[in-house]
């Protein structure tokens, strides 16, 4: 099955809010070997002007995963998880994610391109805080292998 080109332009329902927990940020920081004290120490973060500890930049993938799950579960998408390779990841921040943020994400499929027998699907997840203000856009490019 090939990727359904009608996915391009599709906007999915916003995810349930994700409450960014202090320990989740610390666990993620350790997992990615983040060495900045603002990622683990509340006082260091406050001394740097933040309300709480600051998530490493790639932490946004934790929230984006919820939106990508929507895409992968979409009936008729033509996307089979066992054929997916994560080709590229980008983040564009308005401000850092901090512990205590409540983030909601909305996925838009911005591009579906055929490439030989494969497809490249670009998906953008816009994340906003509880006030509705933009925090980060996470962009993933998924390479979907065609049937061999």
Secondary structure by P-SEA (a helix, b strand, c coil): cccccccccccccccccccccaaaaaaaaaaacccccccccaaaaaaacccccccccccccccaaaaaaaaaaccccccccccccccbbbbbbccccccccbbbbbbbbccccccccbbbbbbbbbbbcccccccbbbbbbbbbbccc
